[in-house]
Amino acid sequence: MAAASLAAGCTTTAPPEAEMSAARSMLTQAQPVASQYAPGELRAAQAKLERAEALYAREQYTDARLLAEQAEVDAKLAWSIGESERARRALAEVRR
């Protein structure tokens, strides 16, 4: 029983490669439109990714994964806000 408890305590968390990659990719996608129409949201996503990368470097994978996932969601929000505003402005221009 003690050996099982010890073995369970030694398990390591896998590096969050997919989560980090997804966050980076979403930030890259959001950058062009969000920098103009949702800069605050974009900065929040970038800050979270930077913290995730720092945690990743220190092999604190659980916290890095969480922040990378949050960064991806924040980047999606920034992209959505930016695309919505861009579409709203294009529609307004067409209606003139």
C-alpha positions as CSV (number, residue, x, y, z in Angstrom):
1,M,0.0,0.0,0.0
2,A,2.8,2.4,0.9
3,A,4.6,1.6,-2.4
4,A,1.4,2.5,-4.3
5,S,1.1,5.8,-2.5
6,L,4.7,6.6,-3.2
7,A,4.4,5.7,-6.8
8,A,1.4,7.8,-7.2
9,G,3.2,10.8,-5.7
10,C,6.0,10.4,-8.2
11,T,3.9,10.6,-11.3
12,T,4.8,13.6,-13.4
13,T,2.6,15.8,-15.4
14,A,3.2,15.8,-19.1
15,P,4.4,19.0,-20.6
16,P,1.4,20.9,-22.1
17,E,2.7,21.0,-25.6
18,A,-0.7,21.1,-27.3
19,E,-2.1,23.7,-25.0
20,M,0.9,26.0,-25.5
21,S,0.8,25.5,-29.2
22,A,-2.9,26.2,-29.4
23,A,-2.6,29.4,-27.4
24,R,0.3,30.7,-29.6
25,S,-1.7,29.9,-32.7
26,M,-4.8,31.6,-31.5
27,L,-2.8,34.7,-30.5
28,T,-1.2,34.8,-34.0
29,Q,-4.6,34.5,-35.6
30,A,-6.1,37.2,-33.3
31,Q,-3.2,39.7,-33.6
32,P,-4.2,41.5,-36.9
33,V,-7.8,42.3,-36.0
34,A,-7.6,42.4,-32.2
35,S,-4.7,44.8,-32.0
36,Q,-7.0,47.4,-33.6
37,Y,-10.4,46.5,-32.1
38,A,-9.7,44.6,-28.9
39,P,-6.2,45.6,-27.6
40,G,-7.0,45.1,-24.0
41,E,-8.2,41.5,-24.5
42,L,-5.3,40.8,-26.7
43,R,-2.8,42.1,-24.1
44,A,-4.5,39.9,-21.4
45,A,-4.1,36.8,-23.6
46,Q,-0.4,37.7,-24.3
47,A,0.3,38.2,-20.6
48,K,-1.2,34.9,-19.7
49,L,0.8,33.1,-22.4
50,E,4.0,34.8,-21.2
51,R,3.3,33.6,-17.7
52,A,2.5,30.1,-19.0
53,E,5.8,30.0,-20.9
54,A,7.6,31.0,-17.7
55,L,5.9,28.3,-15.7
56,Y,6.6,25.8,-18.5
57,A,10.3,26.7,-18.4
58,R,10.3,26.0,-14.7
59,E,8.5,22.6,-15.4
60,Q,5.4,23.7,-13.5
61,Y,3.3,22.0,-16.1
62,T,-0.1,22.0,-14.4
63,D,-0.1,25.7,-13.9
64,A,1.4,26.3,-17.3
65,R,-1.4,24.2,-18.9
66,L,-4.1,26.2,-17.1
67,L,-2.7,29.6,-18.1
68,A,-2.1,28.4,-21.7
69,E,-5.8,27.3,-21.9
70,Q,-6.9,30.7,-20.4
71,A,-4.6,32.5,-22.9
72,E,-6.2,30.6,-25.8
73,V,-9.7,31.5,-24.6
74,D,-8.8,35.2,-24.1
75,A,-7.2,35.3,-27.6
76,K,-10.4,33.8,-29.0
77,L,-12.4,36.5,-27.2
78,A,-10.1,39.2,-28.6
79,W,-10.4,37.7,-32.1
80,S,-14.2,37.5,-31.8
81,I,-14.5,41.1,-30.6
82,G,-12.2,42.3,-33.3
83,E,-14.0,40.4,-36.1
84,S,-17.4,41.6,-34.8
85,E,-16.3,45.2,-34.8
86,R,-14.7,44.9,-38.2
87,A,-17.9,43.5,-39.6
88,R,-20.0,46.1,-37.9
89,R,-17.8,48.9,-39.4
90,A,-17.9,47.2,-42.9
91,L,-21.7,47.0,-42.7
92,A,-21.9,50.7,-41.7
93,E,-19.8,51.6,-44.6
94,V,-21.9,49.7,-47.0
95,R,-25.1,51.3,-45.7
96,R,-23.7,54.8,-46.4
